[in-house]
């Protein structure tokens, strides 16, 4: 049976910044609109984190039983490695989705936005069908669409909306920015796995595009967030504080250089962690910039 440490590794903690980043930015936009609620922000963070862990465990289970993870490099796969029974991994995924569901119900109850329950249900379905079910869309090159929609737009805008009851240009720009960085994490992950995914019949976007174009896509996704910093500066007085996120440019350049220079296989594992840290620090600085603007 898997140890506690192995279960933690199987949850893929390096991906968790992708869950926290949109909540930070969404809350920063809510503070900018002078209508933030700490309790709702914490619930949104719990929903996002639990959903991310659920996605990771469900992918571990589905890829493991399909045999896709048999020869893959990178973080520990509980199912494929045999350290945990498939049913136990599936149960962990369902528990994680359950936690996300309970926190989500509490959040919409406090906000009075019951229609968001339907969005939450779609998020859980999308999380499961990424690699699960008879026709997983992650095997068809659509994983980045799910990540952008749910870990970019939905998570960021949902965080803002449940606190303010409205959406701003700053929240939309932040949503696209963190969605792009979250996609970059998945692109780097799939770039690393191109050889094994191609053999296993998993037609990710990286497999479809090929390695050279995937490397260009990764770099382009890192550029988008910095272009979007112009939006809050243009729409809010004294919002240039949001430009503090430009301090992360060296992190982005370093990661992009590694990918563009041809890193492959295990050499891309550090890029995953670096991209996750980039997204988290970018989101934190942007959120602080937005939140401090009303104080000036």
C-alpha positions in Angstrom: 0.0 0.0 0.0 1.2 3.5 -0.8 2.8 5.6 2.0 1.6 9.0 2.9 4.5 10.5 1.1 3.6 8.6 -2.1 0.0 9.8 -1.9 1.3 13.3 -1.6 3.6 12.8 -4.6 0.7 11.2 -6.6 -1.3 14.4 -6.0 1.4 16.2 -8.0 1.9 19.2 -5.7 3.9 21.0 -8.4 0.5 21.6 -10.2 -1.2 23.2 -7.3 0.0 26.8 -8.0 -2.2 26.5 -11.1 -5.2 26.1 -8.7 -4.2 29.0 -6.3 -3.2 31.5 -9.0 -6.7 32.3 -10.4 -8.1 32.7 -6.8 -5.4 35.2 -6.0 -6.0 37.2 -9.1 -9.8 37.0 -8.8 -9.6 38.2 -5.2 -7.2 41.0 -6.2 -9.8 42.1 -8.8 -12.5 42.0 -6.1 -10.4 44.2 -3.8 -9.9 46.6 -6.7 -13.7 46.8 -7.0 -13.8 47.3 -3.2 -16.0 44.3 -2.6 -13.8 41.5 -1.4 -14.8 38.8 1.1 -12.0 36.8 2.8 -14.2 33.8 3.7 -15.4 33.4 0.1 -11.9 33.7 -1.2 -10.8 30.9 1.1 -13.7 28.7 0.0 -12.8 29.4 -3.7 -9.2 28.4 -2.9 -10.4 25.1 -1.3 -12.6 24.4 -4.4 -9.8 25.0 -6.8 -7.2 23.0 -4.8 -9.5 20.0 -4.3 -10.5 20.1 -7.9 -6.9 20.1 -9.0 -6.0 17.2 -6.7 -9.1 15.3 -8.0 -7.9 15.9 -11.6 -4.5 14.6 -10.8 -5.7 11.4 -9.1 -8.3 10.7 -11.7 -5.7 11.1 -14.5 -3.4 8.8 -12.5 -6.2 6.2 -12.3 -7.4 6.5 -15.9 -4.0 6.6 -17.5 -2.8 3.8 -15.3 -5.6 1.4 -16.2 -5.2 2.2 -19.9 -1.5 1.5 -19.7 -0.5 5.0 -20.9 1.7 5.7 -17.9 3.7 2.5 -18.2 7.0 4.0 -19.4 6.5 7.6 -18.6 9.1 9.8 -16.9 8.2 12.4 -14.2 6.3 12.3 -11.0 5.2 9.1 -9.4 2.2 7.4 -10.9 0.4 5.5 -8.2 -1.6 3.2 -10.4 1.0 2.5 -13.1 3.7 1.9 -10.6 1.6 -0.5 -8.6 2.2 1.2 -5.3 -1.6 1.7 -4.9 -4.6 -0.3 -6.1 -6.5 1.4 -8.9 -9.7 1.4 -6.8 -7.9 3.3 -4.0 -6.7 5.9 -6.5 -10.2 6.3 -7.9 -11.5 6.6 -4.4 -9.0 9.4 -3.7 -10.2 11.2 -6.8 -13.8 10.9 -5.8 -13.1 12.2 -2.3 -11.3 15.2 -3.7 -14.2 16.0 -6.0 -16.5 15.6 -3.1 -14.5 18.1 -1.0 -14.6 20.5 -4.0 -18.4 20.0 -4.3 -19.1 20.7 -0.6 -16.9 23.8 -0.6 -18.5 24.9 -3.8 -22.0 24.6 -2.4 -21.0 26.6 0.7 -19.5 29.3 -1.6 -22.5 29.8 -3.8 -24.8 29.7 -0.8 -22.9 32.6 0.8 -22.8 34.5 -2.5 -26.3 33.7 -3.5 -25.2 32.6 -6.9 -26.8 29.2 -7.2 -26.5 29.0 -10.9 -22.8 28.6 -10.5 -23.5 25.0 -9.2 -24.1 24.0 -12.8 -20.6 25.5 -13.7 -19.1 23.5 -10.9 -20.7 20.3 -12.0 -19.4 20.9 -15.5 -15.9 21.4 -14.0 -16.1 18.0 -12.3 -17.3 16.3 -15.4 -14.6 17.9 -17.5 -12.0 16.9 -14.9 -13.0 13.2 -15.1 -13.4 13.0 -18.9 -10.0 14.6 -19.5 -8.5 11.0 -19.4 -11.5 9.0 -18.2 -14.6 7.6 -19.9 -14.9 6.0 -23.3 -13.7 9.1 -25.2 -11.2 11.2 -23.1 -10.7 14.6 -24.7 -7.2 14.8 -23.3 -6.3 12.0 -25.8 -7.7 14.1 -28.6 -5.5 17.2 -28.0 -8.2 19.2 -26.1 -6.6 19.3 -22.7 -5.4 22.8 -23.0 -8.9 24.0 -23.7 -10.2 22.5 -20.4 -7.2 24.0 -18.5 -7.8 27.5 -20.0 -11.5 27.5 -19.4 -11.6 26.0 -15.9 -8.3 26.9 -14.4 -8.2 30.3 -16.1 -11.6 31.8 -16.9 -13.9 30.0 -14.6 -11.7 29.9 -11.5 -10.6 33.6 -11.8 -14.0 35.1 -12.8 -15.9 32.8 -10.5 -13.7 34.0 -7.6 -14.4 37.6 -8.5 -18.1 37.2 -9.1 -18.8 35.4 -5.9 -17.3 38.3 -4.0 -18.5 41.3 -6.1 -21.5 40.1 -8.1 -19.9 41.6 -11.2 -16.9 41.3 -13.5 -14.4 43.9 -14.5 -11.9 44.3 -17.3 -9.1 43.6 -14.8 -10.6 40.3 -13.8 -11.0 39.3 -17.4 -7.4 40.2 -18.3 -6.2 38.3 -15.2 -8.3 35.3 -16.1 -6.8 35.1 -19.5 -3.3 35.6 -18.1 -3.4 32.9 -15.5 -5.2 30.6 -18.0 -2.3 31.0 -20.4 0.3 30.2 -17.7 -1.7 27.1 -16.6 -1.8 26.0 -20.2 1.9 26.4 -20.4 2.3 23.9 -17.5 0.3 21.4 -19.4 2.1 22.1 -22.7 5.5 21.5 -21.0 4.1 18.3 -19.4 2.9 17.0 -22.7 6.0 18.0 -24.5 8.0 15.8 -22.1 5.7 12.9 -22.8 5.5 13.2 -26.6 7.5 9.9 -27.2 5.5 7.8 -24.9 2.1 9.4 -25.6 2.6 8.9 -29.4 3.3 5.2 -28.8 0.3 4.8 -26.5 -2.0 6.5 -28.9 -2.6 9.6 -26.8 -2.9 12.4 -29.3 -2.2 15.4 -27.1 -1.8 18.8 -28.6 2.0 18.4 -28.3 1.8 15.1 -30.3 -0.4 16.7 -32.9 1.8 19.8 -33.3 5.1 18.1 -33.0 8.0 19.2 -30.8 9.2 22.3 -32.6 5.7 23.9 -32.8 5.0 22.9 -29.2 8.1 24.6 -28.0 7.0 27.8 -29.8 3.5 27.5 -28.3 5.0 27.2 -24.8 7.0 30.4 -25.3 4.0 32.3 -26.7 1.9 31.3 -23.7 4.5 32.9 -21.5 4.3 36.2 -23.4 0.5 36.6 -23.2 0.3 37.5 -19.5 2.7 40.4 -19.9 0.8 41.8 -22.8 -2.4 41.7 -20.7 -0.8 43.8 -17.9 -1.7 46.8 -20.1 -5.5 46.2 -19.4 -5.7 47.1 -15.7 -3.2 50.0 -16.3 -5.6 51.5 -18.9 -8.9 51.0 -17.1 -8.1 51.8 -13.5 -6.6 54.9 -12.0 -3.1 54.3 -10.5 -3.3 50.7 -11.5 0.4 50.7 -12.7 1.0 48.9 -9.4 -0.2 45.8 -11.4 3.0 46.2 -13.4 4.8 44.7 -10.4 4.1 41.3 -12.1 6.8 42.3 -14.7 9.3 41.3 -12.0 8.6 37.7 -13.0 10.0 38.3 -16.6 13.4 36.7 -15.7 11.6 33.6 -14.6 9.6 33.4 -17.8 12.7 34.0 -19.9 14.7 31.3 -18.1 11.9 28.7 -18.6 11.3 29.6 -22.2 15.0 29.5 -23.0 15.2 25.9 -21.6 12.3 24.8 -23.7 13.3 26.5 -26.9 16.9 25.1 -26.7 15.5 21.6 -27.0 15.2 20.2 -23.4 13.5 16.9 -23.5 12.4 14.0 -21.3 13.6 14.4 -17.7 15.2 17.7 -18.5 11.7 19.2 -18.8 10.7 18.1 -15.3 12.3 21.2 -13.7 10.5 23.3 -16.3 7.2 22.1 -14.9 8.1 23.3 -11.4 9.5 26.6 -12.8 6.3 27.3 -14.8 4.2 26.6 -11.7 6.3 29.0 -9.6 6.1 31.6 -12.4 2.3 31.4 -12.5 2.0 31.6 -8.7 4.5 34.6 -8.3 2.9 36.4 -11.3 -0.5 35.9 -9.8 0.6 37.0 -6.3 2.2 40.2 -7.6 -0.7 41.0 -9.9 -3.2 40.4 -7.1 -1.2 42.7 -4.7 -1.0 45.4 -7.4 -4.7 45.3 -7.9 -5.5 45.1 -4.2 -3.3 48.0 -3.2 -4.5 50.3 -6.0 -7.6 51.6 -4.0 -5.3 52.6 -1.1 -3.5 55.2 -3.2 
